[in-house]
Amino acid sequence: MTELILQSIQREEGISREDFQRSYLKSLQPVIIKDLSASWPAMKKWSPEYLKEKYGEKPVKVYNANFAKQGKSYMSNVDIIPFKEFIDLVSNRSMDLRMFLHNLKAQMPELLEDIKIPSIVSGISRNLIFMFFGCKGSFTPMHFDIDMAHVFHTPIYGRKRVTLFPIEESKNLYKHPFACRSYVDVDNPDFNKFPRLKNAQGYQDTLKPGETLFIPGGYWHHIAYNESGCSVSLRCPHQSLSARLQGYVNLGVLMPIDRIMNKCFSESWFRWKEKQSFN
């Protein structure tokens, strides 16, 4: 066995609120909705040229794979550069450089007018609509969202390869304690180092521009940029009280401890977490 055995993600079009909630939300099943963003002005307006003209001088934080590595760069950006400079890098080079969790209301509020809140579920916040940008060849390492919220992720342009696992696969993914991270490489799995990984049951598919991926709260995800691209994510709270409480614990207790311990005892803290992940 040299690669993971993964299912494709179900696709839907014209799905009703009732069918979505019955078939996917309640059962926490991922789905790609082909037409959820069909009415968004962003799909036609948000070209690289338009974004550079409107916000080109705005400084933005950019990240690479060091975000997930222990040390001073852990959970930190690698640089702050003008948005137009970043877009040029994204458009013309293949490298691991990304911009993520860029809050539109706080940073580029006029762009919110180009995103229509879908009626497929209640509770989507206009205050938490995030932009993601990445070069061809960049990727988001395996993790789950710390607040346990449901996510609706839509590429505006550029295809992405997405790999998903339910939270129940955390042991097979060698989850690090005090963090929402796994250090397995799903593109080049090492079954000698991570033997449980071969038992992991998950999904993989290519997300096209205009398609919306529903990532249930707590789902592990790894996202690779097949092409340079821009995406947005909408979020709503998990319907489970226990999942929401876990999100609060993750944010208010576990993440601060992880940051402090990494700052004070970087290498030994990472080695301890890695050792615990194999238990």
C-alpha positions in Angstrom: 0.0 0.0 0.0 1.6 3.3 -1.1 -1.3 5.7 -1.0 -4.4 6.4 1.0 -7.7 5.0 -0.2 -10.1 8.0 -0.2 -13.6 8.6 -1.4 -14.7 11.3 -3.7 -17.0 14.0 -2.2 -20.7 14.0 -3.0 -21.8 16.9 -5.3 -25.2 18.5 -5.2 -26.9 21.2 -7.2 -30.1 23.1 -6.3 -30.3 21.4 -2.9 -32.9 22.7 -0.5 -32.3 23.9 3.0 -34.3 20.9 4.3 -32.3 18.3 2.2 -29.0 19.9 3.1 -29.7 19.8 6.8 -31.1 16.3 6.7 -28.4 14.7 4.5 -25.3 16.6 5.4 -25.5 19.0 8.4 -27.1 16.7 10.9 -25.0 13.7 9.8 -21.8 15.8 9.6 -21.1 14.7 6.0 -19.0 16.9 3.6 -20.6 17.9 0.3 -19.7 20.1 -2.6 -22.5 22.4 -3.7 -22.1 23.4 -7.3 -24.3 26.5 -7.4 -24.3 28.0 -3.9 -22.2 31.0 -5.1 -24.0 31.4 -8.5 -25.5 34.8 -7.5 -22.3 36.3 -6.0 -20.9 39.4 -7.8 -17.5 38.3 -6.6 -17.4 35.4 -9.1 -17.2 37.9 -11.9 -15.6 41.0 -10.3 -12.7 39.6 -8.2 -10.0 39.3 -10.8 -6.3 39.8 -9.7 -6.4 43.2 -11.6 -9.5 44.3 -9.8 -8.2 43.4 -6.4 -4.8 45.1 -7.0 -6.6 48.3 -8.2 -8.9 48.4 -5.2 -6.6 47.3 -2.4 -3.1 47.1 -3.9 -1.4 49.3 -1.3 -2.9 47.5 1.7 -0.3 45.6 3.7 -1.2 41.9 4.2 0.3 39.1 6.3 1.7 36.2 4.4 2.5 32.7 5.5 4.3 29.5 4.5 4.7 26.0 5.9 6.7 27.3 8.8 3.4 28.3 10.4 3.0 24.7 11.6 6.7 24.1 12.7 8.0 24.5 16.2 10.1 27.5 17.0 9.8 31.3 16.7 7.8 31.1 13.4 5.1 28.8 15.0 1.6 30.1 14.2 3.2 33.3 12.8 3.4 35.1 9.5 6.7 35.2 7.6 6.2 38.7 6.2 4.0 41.7 5.7 3.9 43.0 2.1 1.6 45.2 -0.1 -1.4 43.2 -1.4 -0.5 44.0 -5.0 3.0 42.6 -4.5 1.6 39.4 -3.0 -0.9 39.0 -5.9 1.9 39.4 -8.4 3.9 36.7 -6.5 0.8 34.4 -6.4 0.1 34.9 -10.1 3.6 34.5 -11.5 5.4 32.0 -9.3 5.0 28.4 -8.0 6.0 28.5 -4.3 4.7 27.9 -0.8 3.2 31.3 0.1 -0.3 31.9 1.3 -2.6 34.5 2.8 -5.4 33.1 5.0 -8.0 34.0 7.5 -8.0 37.6 6.1 -11.1 39.1 7.7 -13.0 41.0 5.0 -15.1 43.1 7.4 -12.0 44.3 9.2 -9.7 44.6 6.3 -11.7 45.0 3.0 -15.3 45.7 4.1 -16.5 46.9 0.6 -15.9 43.4 -0.7 -18.6 42.0 1.6 -21.2 43.5 -0.8 -20.0 40.9 -3.4 -20.8 37.9 -1.1 -24.4 36.8 -0.7 -25.2 34.9 2.5 -26.9 31.6 1.6 -30.2 30.6 3.2 -29.2 26.9 3.4 -28.3 27.2 7.1 -28.8 29.7 9.9 -26.1 31.5 11.8 -23.6 32.5 9.1 -21.8 35.6 10.3 -21.0 38.5 8.0 -18.3 39.4 10.6 -16.4 36.2 10.0 -16.0 36.0 6.2 -12.4 35.2 5.4 -10.3 35.5 2.3 -7.7 32.9 1.3 -5.0 33.4 -1.3 -2.2 31.0 -2.4 0.4 30.4 -5.0 0.3 27.3 -7.2 2.1 24.6 -5.2 1.3 26.0 -1.8 -0.8 24.0 0.7 -2.5 24.2 4.0 -1.1 21.4 6.3 -3.5 18.9 7.9 -5.5 20.5 10.7 -9.1 21.1 11.9 -10.5 24.6 12.7 -9.9 25.4 16.3 -13.3 26.9 17.0 -15.2 23.8 15.7 -17.4 25.9 13.4 -18.9 24.6 10.1 -17.2 26.1 7.1 -18.5 26.8 3.5 -15.3 27.3 1.4 -15.6 28.7 -2.2 -12.8 29.3 -4.7 -13.4 32.5 -6.6 -10.7 31.4 -9.1 -8.1 28.6 -9.1 -8.7 24.9 -8.5 -7.8 23.2 -5.1 -7.3 19.6 -4.1 -9.0 19.0 -0.7 -8.5 16.0 1.6 -10.9 15.6 4.5 -11.2 13.3 7.5 -13.8 13.2 10.2 -12.7 14.0 13.8 -13.0 10.4 14.7 -9.8 9.7 12.6 -7.7 11.9 14.9 -5.8 8.9 16.4 -5.1 7.5 12.9 -3.8 11.0 11.9 -1.5 11.2 14.9 -3.1 14.4 16.4 -0.8 16.4 18.5 -2.1 17.2 22.0 -2.9 20.9 22.8 -3.2 21.6 19.1 -5.5 21.0 16.1 -2.6 19.7 14.0 -1.4 16.5 12.4 2.0 16.1 10.8 1.2 13.3 8.4 1.7 14.0 4.7 -1.4 12.8 2.9 0.2 13.4 -0.5 3.2 11.3 0.3 2.1 9.1 3.2 4.8 7.4 5.2 3.2 4.2 6.5 6.5 3.1 8.1 6.5 6.1 10.4 2.7 6.4 10.7 1.4 2.9 10.4 -2.1 3.8 11.7 -2.5 6.2 8.8 -3.3 3.4 6.4 -6.5 2.8 8.4 -7.7 6.4 8.0 -11.1 6.8 6.2 -11.5 10.1 4.4 -12.3 12.0 1.3 -10.4 13.7 -1.5 -11.6 15.8 -4.5 -10.8 18.7 -6.6 -12.7 21.9 -5.9 -13.4 24.1 -8.9 -14.1 27.8 -9.0 -17.7 28.6 -8.0 -18.1 25.3 -6.1 -18.7 25.4 -2.4 -17.3 22.8 -0.1 -19.1 22.2 3.2 -16.6 21.2 5.8 -18.4 20.0 8.9 -17.1 21.4 12.2 -14.2 19.4 13.5 -13.3 17.8 10.2 -9.6 17.5 9.4 -8.6 19.1 6.1 -5.5 19.5 3.9 -5.9 21.9 1.0 -3.4 22.1 -1.9 -3.4 24.8 -4.6 -3.4 23.2 -8.0 -3.3 26.7 -9.4 -2.8 30.1 -7.9 -6.2 31.2 -6.5 -8.4 33.2 -4.3 -11.2 31.8 -2.1 -13.6 32.8 0.6 -14.9 31.0 3.7 -18.2 31.5 5.4 -18.7 30.1 8.9 -21.6 29.2 11.2 -21.6 27.7 14.7 -21.8 23.9 15.2 -25.2 22.8 16.2 -23.8 20.6 19.0 -23.3 22.3 22.4 -20.5 19.9 23.2 -18.6 20.8 20.0 -19.1 24.6 20.7 -17.8 24.1 24.2 -14.8 22.2 22.9 -14.2 25.1 20.5 -14.1 27.5 23.5 -11.7 25.2 25.4 -9.5 25.0 22.3 -9.4 28.8 21.9 -9.3 29.9 25.6 -7.2 27.1 27.2 -5.3 24.7 24.9 -4.1 27.2 22.3 -2.6 29.7 24.9 -0.9 26.8 26.7 0.5 25.6 23.4 1.8 29.0 22.4 3.5 29.6 25.8 5.1 26.2 25.9 6.4 26.6 22.3 7.8 30.0 23.2 9.6 28.7 26.3 10.4 25.1 25.5 10.1 24.9 21.7 12.0 21.7 20.8 11.3 19.7 24.0 7.6 20.7 23.9 7.3 19.6 20.2 9.1 16.3 20.9 6.7 15.6 23.8 3.6 16.3 21.7 5.0 14.1 18.9 5.6 11.3 21.3 2.1 11.6 22.7 0.6 11.4 19.2 2.0 7.9 18.8 0.2 6.6 21.9 
